[in-house]
Amino acid sequence: MLPLLLAAILWVAAHVGLAGTPLRDALAARLGEGGFRAAFSVLSVVLIVLLVRAFDAAPTTPLWYAPGWLRWLLVLLMLPAFLLFFAAVTARNPTAVGGGGLEAPVRGIQRVTRHPMLWSFALWALVHIVGNGDSAALLFFGAFAVTALAGMPSLDAKLARRDPAGWRRFAARTSVLPFGAIAAGRNHLAPRELLAEIGWLAPALAVLAWGTLLHLHPLLFGVSPLPPG
């Protein structure tokens, strides 16, 4: 279990303690933006390989058992996780653009949350923690959950450093918590308008990926997410 714990700590340290922090800015200034991204990509690949290998080899202890009704709920929760993911990758990413991008109208999934990608990973990780209910899964998927949830304020801080004025205007129209800006009256939810802005591609890909992985999960990972029987 110790190798898995160490791999999880290294993964979280690299993504929370480095990406999005002033240390990241200092390294990017020294290496160049392209150089830093290349180095960080290599580091991420090495760490994910270590994490997966440690997870595969780790002994584990059952901590709880998810009843059938909860397993069905977890299966259904993966559909919005896929929707958040594909809505993020098919839309403009404000964290990857310059200050002018923060001035653009808030549209599509950004009305719901300004971090749809990270919420998709957080939801995926939490679903698998609850569904597995053992110590190894808690460490493995917990590392991703911590990275995703802690990454949201970290990315916010990075954007605020890049363009303080633009960030204030962008943050006023968006929220970290899904539907937070809408509930506070800082944005509005018109389902037909929201669907038009997101488009048909993201929901179609989400349903396709959800159904495909649900079907192939036993083959790919050796276990079915569905309740037995």
C-alpha positions in Angstrom: 0.0 0.0 0.0 2.9 2.4 0.6 3.9 2.6 -3.1 0.4 3.6 -3.9 0.3 6.2 -1.2 3.6 7.7 -2.4 2.4 7.7 -6.0 -0.8 9.4 -5.0 1.1 12.0 -3.0 3.4 12.7 -5.9 0.5 13.0 -8.4 -1.3 15.5 -6.1 1.9 17.5 -5.4 2.7 17.9 -9.0 -0.7 19.0 -10.1 -1.8 21.0 -7.0 1.6 22.2 -5.7 3.0 23.1 -9.2 0.4 23.7 -11.9 -1.4 27.0 -11.4 0.9 28.3 -8.7 3.6 31.0 -8.8 6.2 28.3 -9.0 4.6 27.2 -12.3 4.9 30.8 -13.6 8.6 31.0 -12.5 9.4 27.7 -14.3 7.5 28.8 -17.4 9.5 32.0 -17.5 12.7 30.1 -17.3 11.8 27.2 -19.7 9.3 29.1 -21.9 5.6 28.3 -22.1 6.1 25.5 -24.6 9.1 24.1 -22.7 7.2 24.0 -19.5 4.1 22.3 -21.0 6.3 19.7 -22.7 8.2 19.0 -19.4 5.0 18.9 -17.4 3.3 16.5 -19.9 6.2 14.1 -19.6 6.1 14.3 -15.8 2.3 13.7 -15.9 2.7 10.6 -18.0 5.5 9.2 -15.8 3.3 9.9 -12.6 0.2 8.3 -14.1 2.1 5.2 -15.1 3.5 4.9 -11.5 0.1 5.5 -10.1 -1.6 2.9 -12.2 1.1 0.3 -11.6 1.0 0.9 -7.9 -2.8 0.6 -7.9 -2.7 -2.7 -9.8 -0.1 -4.1 -7.4 -1.6 -2.7 -4.1 -3.2 -4.9 -1.5 -6.6 -3.6 -0.5 -9.1 -3.8 2.3 -12.9 -3.5 1.9 -14.3 -0.4 3.7 -17.9 -0.4 2.7 -20.3 -2.0 0.2 -22.4 0.0 -2.2 -26.0 -1.5 -2.4 -27.7 -2.2 -5.7 -29.8 1.0 -5.7 -26.6 3.1 -5.1 -24.7 1.3 -7.9 -27.5 2.2 -10.3 -27.3 5.8 -9.2 -23.5 5.9 -9.7 -23.9 4.5 -13.2 -26.4 7.3 -14.0 -24.1 9.9 -12.5 -21.4 9.0 -15.0 -23.6 10.4 -17.8 -23.4 14.1 -16.6 -19.7 13.5 -16.0 -19.3 12.6 -19.7 -21.5 15.5 -20.7 -19.3 17.9 -18.7 -16.2 16.5 -20.2 -17.4 16.7 -23.8 -19.0 20.1 -23.3 -15.6 21.3 -22.1 -13.6 19.9 -25.0 -16.0 21.1 -27.6 -16.2 24.7 -26.3 -13.8 27.6 -25.9 -11.5 27.1 -22.9 -11.0 30.4 -21.0 -8.0 29.0 -19.1 -6.1 28.5 -22.4 -6.6 32.0 -23.9 -5.2 35.4 -23.2 -6.9 38.2 -21.3 -9.1 39.1 -24.3 -10.8 35.7 -24.0 -12.1 36.5 -20.6 -14.1 39.4 -22.1 -16.1 37.1 -24.4 -19.7 36.4 -23.5 -20.2 33.5 -21.1 -21.9 30.8 -23.1 -22.8 27.1 -23.0 -21.4 25.0 -20.2 -19.6 28.0 -18.7 -23.1 29.2 -17.6 -23.2 26.1 -15.4 -19.6 26.2 -14.2 -16.3 27.7 -15.3 -14.6 24.4 -14.6 -16.6 21.7 -16.5 -13.5 19.6 -17.3 -12.4 19.4 -13.7 -15.9 18.7 -12.4 -16.1 15.8 -14.9 -12.9 14.3 -13.4 -14.1 15.0 -9.8 -17.4 13.3 -10.5 -15.7 10.4 -12.2 -13.3 9.9 -9.3 -16.0 10.3 -6.6 -18.3 7.8 -8.3 -15.5 5.2 -8.4 -14.5 5.8 -4.8 -18.1 5.2 -3.6 -18.7 2.3 -6.0 -15.5 0.4 -5.2 -15.5 1.0 -1.4 -11.9 -0.3 -0.7 -8.7 1.3 0.5 -6.8 1.0 -2.7 -9.6 2.7 -4.7 -9.8 5.4 -2.1 -6.2 6.3 -2.6 -6.1 5.9 -6.3 -9.3 7.7 -7.3 -8.9 10.0 -4.3 -5.8 11.4 -5.8 -7.7 12.4 -8.9 -10.6 13.8 -6.9 -8.2 16.0 -4.8 -6.4 17.1 -7.9 -9.6 18.1 -9.7 -11.2 19.9 -6.7 -8.1 21.7 -5.6 -7.3 22.5 -9.3 -10.3 24.8 -9.5 -9.1 27.5 -7.2 -5.6 27.0 -8.5 -6.7 27.7 -12.1 -8.7 30.7 -10.8 -5.6 32.1 -9.2 -3.6 31.6 -12.4 -6.2 33.5 -14.5 -6.4 36.3 -11.9 -2.6 36.8 -12.1 -2.7 36.8 -15.9 -5.4 39.4 -16.2 -6.8 40.8 -13.0 -9.4 43.1 -14.5 -10.6 40.6 -17.1 -10.7 37.9 -14.4 -12.9 40.0 -12.1 -15.4 40.5 -14.9 -15.3 36.8 -15.9 -15.6 35.5 -12.3 -18.6 37.8 -11.8 -20.5 36.0 -14.5 -19.5 32.4 -13.7 -19.1 30.1 -10.7 -17.0 27.2 -9.5 -20.0 25.4 -8.0 -22.3 24.1 -10.7 -25.3 26.4 -11.2 -23.9 28.8 -8.5 -23.8 31.9 -10.7 -27.4 31.1 -11.9 -28.7 30.6 -8.4 -27.1 33.9 -7.3 -28.6 35.8 -10.3 -25.2 36.5 -11.9 -26.2 34.4 -14.9 -29.4 32.9 -16.3 -30.5 29.5 -17.2 -32.7 29.2 -20.3 -32.7 25.4 -21.2 -33.4 25.9 -24.9 -30.7 28.6 -25.2 -28.2 26.5 -23.1 -28.8 23.5 -25.4 -28.3 25.6 -28.5 -25.0 27.0 -27.2 -23.7 23.6 -26.1 -24.8 22.1 -29.4 -25.7 18.5 -30.3 -22.1 17.1 -30.5 -21.2 17.1 -26.8 -24.5 15.4 -25.6 -24.2 12.8 -28.5 -20.6 12.0 -27.6 -21.5 11.8 -23.9 -24.2 9.3 -24.5 -22.1 7.3 -26.9 -19.1 7.2 -24.5 -21.3 6.4 -21.5 -23.0 3.5 -23.3 -19.8 2.1 -24.8 -17.9 2.1 -21.6 -20.8 0.7 -19.7 -20.8 -2.2 -22.1 -17.0 -2.6 -22.3 -16.2 -2.0 -18.6 -16.0 -5.7 -17.7 -13.7 -6.4 -20.6 -11.5 -3.3 -20.1 -11.3 -3.3 -16.3 -12.4 -6.7 -15.2 -15.5 -5.7 -13.3 -19.0 -4.6 -14.2 -20.3 -1.3 -12.7 -23.8 -2.7 -12.7 -25.3 -4.4 -9.6 -25.0 -8.2 -9.7 -28.1 -10.2 -10.7 
